[in-house]
Amino acid sequence: FNYSKMLSVLILVLLLIGILMIFSSTYVTSTKIHDIPWYYAAKQVVWVIIGIASFLFFYNIKYEFLKSFSFFLNILVIIFLSILAFAGIIPCSSSFSFAPCINGANRWLEIPFSLPFLGTLNFQPAELAKLSLVLYLSFLLSNTVQVKKSVFIYLIFTIIYSTLIFFQPNLSTIIILVSISTGILFLHINKYKPFVILISLLFILLTILAISAPYRLERIKTHFNSGQNSNRVLDQDYHVRQISIAIGSGGFTGLGLGKSMQKYNYLPEVATDSIFAIISEEGGFIFSFIVLTIYMIIIYYSYKICINCQDQSQKLISAGIMIWFGMQFFINIFSMVQIIPLTGVPLPLISSGGSSMVFMMSGLGILANIGKKV
């Protein structure tokens, strides 16, 4: 069975669904701001083309190249994250032009040139950090036999990446990165005792981080208080309530493509974090189920590639990419259906955006490359 080809087909299907839903969810806003209904959809098409090019590049390169590539990528990512961490310490009113403070966070680096239609280029180094951590940690651990040394390597790089991203701040990305590195470590050492200890300590640490910032604590309170008759709650959980209205109003068959009511400035982030709500509203349970099934099949194929790898580094990289893709998918969906507090994690391959699209496609290209050999 050719997992790589099937993986590629399903990825392409999600990309096409993403373009369609971004057009449907943004044509009102696009017409109002840019006088053309397809501005944001066309912008997404450009990012999809760049993402496909990146996928094909990593799909066709020699696997041996990735080892040296991962070393330089790791250094570059740490430099980028250090710049943003330094910028994050400085008050937003004094933020640097190349590391703008947006909504109280320093998560973007601006490149000093622009492209037609896309405008000034910027990207999120935290998205590139996910790819870097998967590759570099996998290669390091694959050459390490001792459990203590493996745990030490895991701790060093997990702490470095997480600490630098903490100053942006971006807790959801830290959770994804820690999940990636912990999953890779567990697969490598294949011992439950140190894994259980690490998971317990990480849970305590992440809980402390989650309640340490007032806005995170308020988000958690809102999640557990949602639905209570309180003016404070009504103000705090507006976004969550609009998501529920969108998903609920879709019913079994949906309102129909382009017929969403929530996109008329009711639901925030309709083309990014909340796009699944529009999918549910317009496509209903049937279309939502199809989309979710495609994601689950991609995760399953990723798992099959991983367990069939004979080379240890390939096994670890496959696992890391599978966890990266799966975590972003589950966090987004679970926050949409209120299983976990709402957080700003895009739906892979469908949500609008350049950084997440290009770097995720790069990782999937590497996964498909590995899949050719199993």
C-alpha positions in Angstrom: 0.0 0.0 0.0 1.5 3.4 -1.0 0.9 5.6 2.0 2.8 8.5 0.5 0.5 8.8 -2.5 -2.7 8.5 -0.5 -1.3 11.0 2.0 -0.6 13.5 -0.8 -4.1 13.1 -2.2 -5.8 13.7 1.1 -3.5 16.7 1.8 -4.5 18.2 -1.5 -8.2 17.7 -0.7 -7.8 19.6 2.6 -6.0 22.4 0.8 -8.9 22.8 -1.7 -11.5 22.7 1.1 -9.5 25.4 2.9 -9.5 27.7 -0.2 -13.2 27.1 -0.7 -14.1 27.8 2.9 -11.8 30.8 3.2 -13.6 32.4 0.2 -17.0 31.5 1.6 -16.2 32.9 5.1 -14.4 36.1 4.0 -16.1 37.4 0.8 -18.2 39.8 2.9 -15.2 41.3 4.7 -13.1 41.1 1.6 -15.6 43.1 -0.5 -16.0 45.7 2.3 -12.3 46.3 2.8 -10.7 45.5 -0.6 -13.7 45.9 -3.0 -13.2 42.4 -4.3 -14.8 39.3 -2.8 -11.9 36.9 -3.5 -8.9 38.9 -2.0 -8.3 36.6 1.1 -9.0 33.4 -0.9 -6.6 34.5 -3.6 -4.0 35.2 -0.9 -4.5 31.8 0.5 -4.1 30.3 -3.0 -0.6 31.9 -3.1 0.3 30.4 0.2 -1.0 27.0 -0.9 1.2 27.1 -4.0 4.2 28.0 -1.9 3.3 25.2 0.5 3.0 22.7 -2.3 6.3 23.8 -3.6 7.8 23.2 -0.2 6.1 19.8 0.1 7.5 18.7 -3.2 11.0 20.0 -2.3 11.2 17.9 0.9 9.4 15.0 -0.8 12.1 14.7 -3.4 15.3 15.6 -1.5 17.7 12.9 -0.4 17.0 11.9 3.2 20.7 12.2 4.2 20.5 16.0 3.5 18.1 16.5 6.4 20.7 15.7 9.1 23.0 18.7 8.2 19.9 20.8 7.4 18.4 20.2 10.8 21.6 21.4 12.6 21.6 24.8 10.7 17.8 25.1 11.1 18.1 24.6 14.8 20.6 27.4 15.1 18.6 29.7 12.9 15.4 29.0 14.9 17.1 29.7 18.3 18.4 33.0 16.9 14.9 34.0 15.7 13.2 32.9 18.9 15.9 34.8 21.0 15.1 38.0 19.0 11.4 37.7 19.8 12.1 36.8 23.4 14.1 39.9 23.8 11.4 42.0 22.0 8.8 40.4 24.3 10.6 41.7 27.4 10.2 45.3 26.1 6.8 47.0 26.5 4.6 46.9 23.4 4.8 50.7 23.1 8.5 50.4 22.4 8.4 47.3 20.2 10.8 46.9 17.3 9.6 47.4 13.7 11.0 44.0 12.6 9.3 42.3 15.6 5.9 44.1 16.0 3.8 43.7 19.1 0.4 42.5 18.0 -2.4 42.0 20.5 0.1 42.1 23.3 2.4 39.4 21.9 5.6 39.4 19.9 5.2 36.3 17.7 6.1 37.7 14.2 9.3 38.6 12.5 9.0 40.9 9.5 11.3 40.5 6.5 12.4 43.8 5.0 10.9 43.3 1.5 7.5 42.7 0.1 6.0 40.6 -2.7 3.1 41.6 -5.1 -0.3 40.8 -3.6 1.2 39.3 -0.4 2.6 42.7 0.7 5.3 42.8 3.5 6.4 39.3 4.3 6.3 38.2 7.9 6.4 34.8 9.6 6.1 33.1 13.0 9.4 31.5 14.0 7.4 29.3 16.5 5.9 27.5 13.6 9.3 26.8 12.1 10.4 25.7 15.6 8.1 22.8 15.4 9.8 21.5 12.3 13.2 22.2 13.7 12.6 20.4 17.0 11.2 17.3 15.2 14.2 17.0 13.0 17.1 17.9 15.3 15.8 16.1 18.4 15.1 13.0 16.3 18.6 12.9 14.8 20.2 13.5 18.2 18.3 10.8 20.0 18.7 8.2 17.2 22.4 8.3 17.9 22.0 8.0 21.7 21.5 4.6 23.4 21.6 5.6 27.1 18.3 6.5 28.7 19.7 9.2 31.0 21.6 10.9 28.1 18.4 10.7 26.0 16.4 12.4 28.8 19.1 15.0 29.2 19.1 15.9 25.5 15.3 16.0 25.5 15.2 18.3 28.5 17.9 20.7 27.1 16.1 21.4 23.9 12.6 21.3 25.2 13.5 23.8 27.9 15.4 26.1 25.4 12.6 26.2 22.9 9.8 26.5 25.5 11.5 29.2 27.5 12.2 31.4 24.4 8.6 31.0 23.2 7.2 31.7 26.7 8.4 35.3 26.4 6.3 35.9 23.2 4.0 34.6 25.0 2.5 31.6 23.3 1.4 28.8 25.7 -0.5 26.8 23.1 2.7 26.4 21.0 4.7 25.4 24.1 2.1 22.6 24.7 2.5 21.4 21.1 6.3 21.5 21.2 6.4 19.7 24.6 4.0 17.1 23.2 6.2 16.6 20.1 9.5 16.2 22.1 7.9 14.0 24.8 6.4 11.7 22.2 9.7 11.4 20.4 11.5 10.6 23.6 9.0 8.0 24.7 9.2 6.2 21.3 13.0 6.2 21.5 13.5 5.0 25.1 10.3 2.9 25.2 10.2 2.9 29.0 7.1 3.9 30.9 8.6 4.9 34.3 10.6 8.0 33.2 7.7 8.8 30.8 5.1 8.9 33.6 7.4 11.0 35.8 8.0 13.5 33.0 4.3 13.7 32.1 3.4 14.3 35.7 6.0 17.1 36.1 5.0 18.7 32.8 1.3 18.7 33.7 2.1 20.5 37.0 4.4 23.0 35.2 1.9 23.7 32.4 -0.9 24.1 34.9 1.2 26.7 36.7 1.9 28.5 33.5 -1.8 28.4 32.5 -2.9 30.2 35.6 0.1 32.5 36.0 -1.2 35.0 33.4 -4.5 36.8 34.2 -5.8 36.5 30.6 -5.1 32.7 30.6 -6.8 32.2 33.9 -9.8 34.2 32.8 -10.0 32.0 29.7 -10.1 28.9 31.8 -12.7 30.4 34.1 -14.8 31.3 31.1 -14.5 27.7 29.8 -15.9 26.2 33.0 -18.5 29.0 33.6 -19.8 29.1 30.0 -23.6 29.0 29.9 -24.2 30.4 33.4 -26.4 33.5 33.6 -23.9 36.1 34.4 -23.1 39.4 32.7 -19.4 38.8 33.3 -19.5 35.4 31.6 -21.6 36.8 28.7 -18.9 39.4 28.0 -16.0 36.9 28.4 -17.3 34.0 26.4 -18.7 35.9 23.4 -16.4 34.1 21.0 -17.2 30.7 22.4 -21.0 31.4 22.2 -20.8 32.5 18.6 -18.9 29.3 17.7 -21.6 27.2 19.4 -24.3 29.1 17.5 -22.5 28.5 14.2 -22.0 24.8 14.8 -25.5 24.3 16.2 -27.3 26.2 13.4 -25.7 24.0 10.7 -27.7 21.0 11.8 -27.3 17.8 9.8 -27.0 19.1 6.3 -25.9 22.7 6.8 -27.2 26.0 5.7 -25.4 25.7 2.3 -22.2 27.1 0.9 -21.9 30.8 1.3 -25.0 31.0 3.6 -23.3 31.4 6.9 -24.8 34.2 9.1 -21.9 34.2 11.6 -19.4 35.6 9.1 -21.3 38.9 9.1 -19.0 40.2 11.8 -20.5 38.0 14.5 -17.9 35.3 14.8 -14.2 36.5 15.3 -11.4 34.8 13.3 -13.7 33.2 10.8 -10.9 32.3 8.4 -8.3 31.3 10.9 -8.9 29.7 14.3 -12.7 29.5 14.0 -13.0 28.2 10.4 -14.3 24.8 11.5 -17.4 26.6 12.9 -18.1 28.0 9.5 -17.5 24.5 8.0 -20.1 23.1 10.4 -22.6 26.0 9.9 -22.5 25.8 6.1 -21.8 22.1 5.6 -23.6 20.7 8.6 -22.8 17.4 10.4 -22.3 15.5 7.1 -19.6 17.8 5.6 -17.9 18.3 9.1 -17.8 14.5 9.5 -16.1 14.1 6.1 -13.5 16.8 6.9 -12.8 15.2 10.3 -12.5 11.7 8.7 -9.9 13.0 6.3 -7.8 14.3 9.2 -8.1 11.0 11.0 -7.0 9.1 7.9 -4.0 11.3 7.5 -3.0 10.7 11.1 -3.6 6.9 10.6 -1.4 6.9 7.5 1.3 8.8 9.4 1.1 6.2 12.2 1.5 3.4 9.6 4.5 5.1 8.1 6.0 5.5 11.5 5.6 1.9 12.7 6.9 0.5 9.4 10.2 2.5 9.5 13.3 0.4 10.0 15.6 3.4 10.5 15.4 4.9 14.0 15.7 8.5 13.0 13.0 8.1 10.3 10.7 6.5 12.9 11.2 9.4 15.3 10.8 12.0 12.7 7.6 10.4 11.4 6.3 10.2 15.0 7.1 13.9 15.6 5.4 15.1 12.5 2.3 12.9 13.3 2.1 14.4 16.8 2.6 17.9 15.5 -0.2 17.5 12.9 -2.4 15.6 15.3 -2.0 18.0 18.2 -2.9 21.1 16.1 -5.9 19.3 14.7 -7.2 18.1 18.1 -6.5 21.3 20.0 -8.4 23.3 17.3 -11.4 20.9 17.1 -11.6 20.4 20.9 -11.6 24.1 21.5 -14.4 24.6 18.9 -16.6 22.0 20.7 -15.7 23.3 24.2 -13.8 20.3 25.4 -10.9 22.5 26.2 -10.6 26.3 26.6 -10.5 28.3 23.4 -7.0 28.9 22.1 -5.5 30.4 19.0 -4.3 27.3 17.2 -5.1 27.1 13.4 -6.8 24.1 11.8 -3.9 22.5 9.7 -4.0 23.0 6.0 -7.5 24.7 6.1 -7.1 27.9 8.2 -5.9 31.0 6.5 -2.2 31.9 7.1 1.3 31.5 5.6 3.6 30.4 8.4 1.6 27.5 9.6 0.8 26.4 6.0 4.3 26.4 4.6 6.1 24.8 7.6 3.4 22.2 8.0 3.6 21.3 4.3 7.3 21.1 4.7 6.9 18.6 7.5 4.3 16.6 5.6 6.7 16.5 2.6 9.4 14.9 4.8 6.8 12.4 6.1 5.7 11.5 2.6 9.4 11.2 1.6 10.0 8.7 4.4 6.8 6.9 3.4 8.2 6.2 0.0 10.7 3.8 1.6 8.4 1.8 3.8 
